[in-house]
């Protein structure tokens, strides 16, 4: 079945302060963002009509814009309010929410100091990044050809559109090889993340995760670290080498889209979907659907 194109749907999108019909939310072919990747975005999920960690996401959108050298024309509170209304207007209880900000078409060239900053928020139904069956038995990861760059070469702490080019290439190649995703190393050869999610590895009841010094310190990542600590688990953030993989028993990834998804294979290495992973999956599922639990998890 052919997926419904994203430019041909019913509904509305919040665009520069007002809601417009979905099909009318367009930009010019000479928009700076399209040619020079001057765009930042967020990926959020609404559960039972409530966006999880909404303000944290809106704050990160503003920070990402600042890193790229532009200021959002709306406050974090205004973006929060628009996001909530976008979810309400969508009529979806469980949905994916995509705020995005970008430089417009007023100037063309590497320098674009006078371009207008546009902001849009779209909401659509997207039940799961991986199938429920895959989440239960674990997904398979290939090795990515590209590596996460040195922070001195790219704005690695912004959720910026240009940083995802190597992710798309890597994920496409992994899928062509029969895998669900790809594991990326960083420029030093350390384990970093998948193409869109942070990674955690378990050994002897201790949770290990890479230091996010050249990739995003994900909001879901931070939530899961807190949930693990509330379970009494030790969480160690450190550099992890690929040669260490045979020493770990359980592996899972975290992200707004991936939520908490176990890993069954990384290349030739195999792992079990163990009790730590299952417990944190359950805790996260509870946290995103229970306001009081969500606040406690984020504390």
Backbone torsions as a table, in degrees:
resi	resn	phi	psi	omega
1	UNK	NA	132.5	179.8
2	UNK	-77.6	131.3	179.5
3	UNK	-68.0	147.9	178.4
4	UNK	-70.4	127.8	-179.3
5	UNK	-60.5	147.2	-177.4
6	UNK	-75.5	-15.4	178.8
7	UNK	-93.6	2.7	-176.5
8	UNK	-134.0	72.5	-178.1
9	UNK	-137.5	159.2	173.6
10	UNK	-81.2	166.6	178.2
11	UNK	109.5	-167.8	-178.8
12	UNK	-132.5	157.7	175.2
13	UNK	-128.8	135.5	175.5
14	UNK	-76.0	120.5	-176.4
15	UNK	-135.6	112.8	176.2
16	UNK	51.4	46.8	171.2
17	UNK	95.9	-2.6	178.5
18	UNK	-146.9	158.8	178.0
19	UNK	-89.0	131.7	179.3
20	UNK	-124.4	156.1	176.1
21	UNK	-55.2	140.9	-174.7
22	UNK	-48.3	-47.4	-174.6
23	UNK	-71.6	-13.8	-179.8
24	UNK	-95.5	-0.8	-179.1
25	UNK	-83.9	82.3	-172.8
26	UNK	-125.7	164.7	174.7
27	UNK	-134.0	162.7	-176.3
28	UNK	-75.9	150.8	-178.6
29	UNK	-63.3	-20.9	178.7
30	UNK	-100.2	24.1	173.5
31	UNK	-63.3	137.2	-176.9
32	UNK	-57.8	-38.5	-178.3
33	UNK	-59.5	-35.0	-177.5
34	UNK	-70.7	-31.0	-176.2
35	UNK	-96.6	-30.8	-173.4
36	UNK	-124.9	10.7	175.1
37	UNK	58.4	32.7	179.9
38	UNK	-87.0	69.4	-179.2
39	UNK	-145.0	146.4	174.5
40	UNK	-129.7	153.6	-175.7
41	UNK	-151.8	172.6	174.9
42	UNK	-133.0	155.0	171.0
43	UNK	-121.5	121.7	-175.4
44	UNK	-131.1	159.7	175.7
45	UNK	-126.9	139.1	171.5
46	UNK	-102.5	131.3	176.2
47	UNK	-119.7	124.4	-179.4
48	UNK	52.6	38.4	175.5
49	UNK	83.8	0.7	-177.8
50	UNK	-119.5	129.3	-179.1
51	UNK	-79.5	123.8	-179.3
52	UNK	-73.1	131.8	177.1
53	UNK	53.3	41.5	-174.1
54	UNK	-57.4	-52.4	-175.5
55	UNK	-64.0	-35.5	176.2
56	UNK	-61.0	-40.1	178.3
57	UNK	-67.2	-43.7	-179.6
58	UNK	-64.4	-38.4	177.7
59	UNK	-63.9	-40.7	179.8
60	UNK	-68.1	-34.8	175.6
61	UNK	-59.5	-45.5	179.8
62	UNK	-64.4	-40.4	179.1
63	UNK	-66.0	-42.2	178.8
64	UNK	-60.9	-41.8	177.9
65	UNK	-62.0	-43.0	178.7
66	UNK	-60.8	-41.2	179.1
67	UNK	-62.3	-36.6	178.9
68	UNK	-82.6	0.2	172.8
69	UNK	89.4	21.3	173.3
70	UNK	-136.7	159.7	-176.0
71	UNK	-111.9	134.4	177.4
72	UNK	-66.6	139.0	178.4
73	UNK	-79.9	7.4	179.1
74	UNK	-132.4	146.9	179.1
75	UNK	-75.6	165.9	176.4
76	UNK	-59.2	-40.7	179.2
77	UNK	-63.4	-38.7	178.9
78	UNK	-67.7	-38.8	178.4
79	UNK	-68.2	-39.9	175.0
80	UNK	-56.2	-49.7	-177.0
81	UNK	-63.2	-42.8	179.4
82	UNK	-65.5	-36.6	179.2
83	UNK	-65.5	-43.7	178.8
84	UNK	-62.2	-43.3	-179.5
85	UNK	-67.5	-35.1	177.9
86	UNK	-62.4	-41.9	177.0
87	UNK	-64.1	-44.7	-179.2
88	UNK	-60.8	-44.2	-179.1
89	UNK	-68.2	-26.4	-179.6
90	UNK	-68.8	-25.4	-177.0
91	UNK	75.2	10.8	-177.8
92	UNK	-101.3	129.9	176.3
93	UNK	-77.7	-40.1	179.7
94	UNK	-119.1	118.8	-170.9
95	UNK	-154.2	165.4	172.8
96	UNK	-101.2	139.4	-176.6
97	UNK	-121.9	127.8	-177.1
98	UNK	-125.1	94.9	167.3
99	UNK	-81.5	143.1	178.3
100	UNK	-147.2	143.7	177.5
101	UNK	-130.2	140.7	-174.9
102	UNK	-154.2	157.8	174.4
103	UNK	-79.6	138.5	-174.8
104	UNK	-87.0	-153.4	-170.3
105	UNK	-106.0	16.5	-176.6
106	UNK	-71.5	-26.4	178.6
107	UNK	-137.4	147.0	177.1
108	UNK	-126.6	124.2	-177.8
109	UNK	146.6	171.3	179.5
110	UNK	-59.6	-43.1	175.7
111	UNK	-83.6	130.7	-178.6
112	UNK	-145.7	53.0	-173.6
113	UNK	-64.9	-28.0	-173.6
114	UNK	-102.3	10.9	-179.7
115	UNK	-71.9	148.2	175.1
116	UNK	-74.5	141.2	175.4
117	UNK	-94.9	118.9	-180.0
118	UNK	-100.9	148.7	177.4
119	UNK	-135.8	135.5	177.8
120	UNK	-137.6	154.6	175.8
121	UNK	-137.0	121.2	178.8
122	UNK	-119.1	149.5	-179.5
123	UNK	-131.8	132.2	177.4
124	UNK	-148.0	165.7	179.8
125	UNK	-80.1	127.8	179.6
126	UNK	-153.8	85.6	-169.3
127	UNK	-62.5	-39.3	-177.3
128	UNK	-158.3	141.0	178.3
129	UNK	-71.6	-41.1	174.3
130	UNK	-117.6	153.5	-177.6
131	UNK	-64.3	153.3	176.8
132	UNK	-56.0	-35.5	178.8
133	UNK	-64.2	-42.0	179.7
134	UNK	-65.7	-38.3	179.8
135	UNK	-65.7	-29.9	-178.4
136	UNK	-78.7	-38.9	-176.1
137	UNK	-100.0	-10.3	179.9
138	UNK	96.2	145.5	179.8
139	UNK	-99.8	165.2	-179.0
140	UNK	-106.2	133.5	179.6
141	UNK	-112.5	136.3	170.2
142	UNK	-92.4	175.8	173.8
143	UNK	-94.2	132.6	178.7
144	UNK	-78.9	142.5	178.1
145	UNK	-74.2	-32.8	-178.3
146	UNK	-93.1	156.9	-178.5
147	UNK	-119.6	153.1	175.1
148	UNK	-66.3	133.0	-171.1
149	UNK	-77.5	159.8	172.8
150	UNK	-59.1	135.0	178.5
151	UNK	-57.2	-18.8	177.8
152	UNK	-80.0	-4.3	-177.0
153	UNK	-116.0	-8.4	-177.9
154	UNK	-160.1	155.1	179.1
155	UNK	-78.4	71.8	-166.9
156	UNK	-68.0	-16.3	-178.1
157	UNK	-97.2	5.8	172.0
158	UNK	-98.4	144.1	172.2
159	UNK	-87.4	78.9	-171.2
160	UNK	-107.1	142.2	-175.0
161	UNK	-56.8	-41.4	-174.9
162	UNK	-63.2	-25.5	-178.3
163	UNK	-73.9	-10.7	-176.3
164	UNK	-95.2	-2.2	178.6
165	UNK	-59.7	-45.9	-179.2
166	UNK	-70.3	-23.3	177.7
167	UNK	-71.6	-44.7	178.6
168	UNK	-61.3	-45.9	179.4
169	UNK	-60.3	-45.1	-176.9
170	UNK	-67.2	-41.9	-179.5
171	UNK	-67.8	-40.3	177.8
172	UNK	-60.0	-43.8	-180.0
173	UNK	-65.9	-39.2	178.5
174	UNK	-63.4	-45.4	179.4
175	UNK	-62.8	-38.4	178.4
176	UNK	-64.2	-26.4	179.2
177	UNK	-92.5	6.3	176.7
178	UNK	90.9	10.8	179.5
179	UNK	-101.7	163.2	178.9
180	UNK	-84.6	-28.9	-175.5
181	UNK	-163.4	-175.3	-178.6
182	UNK	-132.9	144.2	176.2
183	UNK	-93.8	127.5	-178.5
184	UNK	-101.6	138.9	168.6
185	UNK	-91.5	167.9	173.0
186	UNK	-95.9	-176.9	-174.1
187	UNK	-64.6	-17.1	179.5
188	UNK	-91.9	-8.8	-176.7
189	UNK	94.3	9.8	176.6
190	UNK	-86.0	152.6	173.9
191	UNK	-62.8	133.0	-177.8
192	UNK	-114.7	-74.2	-174.5
193	UNK	-167.3	177.1	170.2
194	UNK	-86.8	-168.7	-176.5
195	UNK	-71.7	-12.8	179.3
196	UNK	-156.3	22.0	-176.9
197	UNK	-154.9	150.4	174.7
198	UNK	-80.3	161.5	-174.5
199	UNK	-124.4	144.4	176.9
200	UNK	-129.7	144.3	-178.4
201	UNK	-134.1	137.4	-175.9
202	UNK	-112.0	138.4	176.0
203	UNK	-149.9	125.7	177.9
204	UNK	53.7	39.1	177.5
205	UNK	76.4	5.8	179.2
206	UNK	-108.1	137.4	-179.3
207	UNK	-96.3	125.5	178.9
208	UNK	-114.4	142.3	177.7
209	UNK	-150.2	144.2	-178.6
210	UNK	-64.7	149.3	174.2
211	UNK	-70.5	125.8	-176.6
212	UNK	-81.6	63.3	-177.4
213	UNK	-93.2	-7.4	177.7
214	UNK	-140.2	17.8	175.9
215	UNK	-153.5	173.1	-173.7
216	UNK	-67.7	136.8	168.7
217	UNK	-84.1	88.1	-168.6
218	UNK	-60.0	147.6	176.7
219	UNK	-63.8	-40.8	175.7
220	UNK	-65.7	-38.3	177.3
221	UNK	-56.1	-49.5	-178.2
222	UNK	-64.7	-38.1	178.1
223	UNK	-61.8	-45.6	-177.7
224	UNK	-68.1	-35.8	175.5
225	UNK	-59.8	-44.1	178.2
226	UNK	-63.7	-41.1	179.1
227	UNK	-64.3	-39.7	178.7
228	UNK	-63.9	-42.2	180.0
229	UNK	-65.7	-36.7	177.6
230	UNK	-66.2	-23.2	174.4
231	UNK	-82.2	-2.7	-179.0
232	UNK	86.5	11.9	-179.5
233	UNK	-85.3	144.9	172.7
234	UNK	-82.4	133.1	178.4
235	UNK	-118.1	122.1	-177.8
236	UNK	-114.0	118.3	175.0
237	UNK	-97.2	119.1	-174.9
238	UNK	-160.0	171.9	172.0
239	UNK	-73.6	132.9	-178.7
240	UNK	-124.9	127.1	-179.4
241	UNK	-92.1	148.8	178.9
242	UNK	-60.9	-25.1	179.2
243	UNK	-66.6	-16.4	-179.6
244	UNK	-81.7	-12.4	-172.7
245	UNK	-52.8	-40.3	179.9
246	UNK	-61.8	-16.1	-177.9
247	UNK	-82.7	-12.0	-175.1
248	UNK	-98.7	148.0	-178.6
249	UNK	-97.4	-42.8	-177.8
250	UNK	-125.0	146.6	176.4
251	UNK	-141.3	139.1	172.4
252	UNK	-145.9	163.2	178.6
253	UNK	-119.0	157.4	-179.7
254	UNK	-134.6	145.2	176.6
255	UNK	179.7	162.6	178.9
256	UNK	-57.0	-44.2	-180.0
257	UNK	-76.6	-46.9	-176.5
258	UNK	-76.0	-19.7	-172.6
259	UNK	55.9	-125.8	172.4
260	UNK	-114.9	111.0	-175.6
261	UNK	-122.9	123.1	179.9
262	UNK	-72.3	154.1	178.6
263	UNK	-110.8	128.4	177.9
264	UNK	-95.4	-31.9	-177.4
265	UNK	-146.3	143.3	166.5
266	UNK	-128.6	103.3	-174.4
267	UNK	59.1	-121.2	-178.7
268	UNK	-88.0	-3.2	-176.2
269	UNK	-93.1	136.4	-178.0
270	UNK	-118.3	148.2	-176.8
271	UNK	-137.8	160.9	178.2
272	UNK	-101.5	154.3	172.6
273	UNK	-89.7	91.7	-170.8
274	UNK	-91.8	-173.7	-173.8
275	UNK	-69.5	-34.3	178.0
276	UNK	-63.4	-47.4	179.5
277	UNK	-61.2	-47.4	-179.4
278	UNK	-61.5	-40.3	179.6
279	UNK	-64.6	-42.4	-179.8
280	UNK	-71.8	-31.3	173.4
281	UNK	-60.6	-46.3	-179.4
282	UNK	-65.6	-42.3	179.6
283	UNK	-62.6	-42.2	-179.1
284	UNK	-67.4	-42.8	178.4
285	UNK	-59.1	-36.8	177.5
286	UNK	-71.4	-40.7	-176.6
287	UNK	-62.5	-42.4	-174.8
288	UNK	-73.9	-15.9	-177.1
289	UNK	-107.3	-5.5	-177.3
290	UNK	-123.9	108.9	-175.8
291	UNK	-51.7	-45.5	-178.0
292	UNK	-65.8	-40.6	178.7
293	UNK	-66.2	-38.7	-179.6
294	UNK	-63.0	-42.9	179.1
295	UNK	-64.0	-40.3	178.9
296	UNK	-66.5	-40.4	-179.3
297	UNK	-65.1	-34.2	-178.2
298	UNK	-82.5	-10.1	-175.3
299	UNK	-70.2	NA	NA
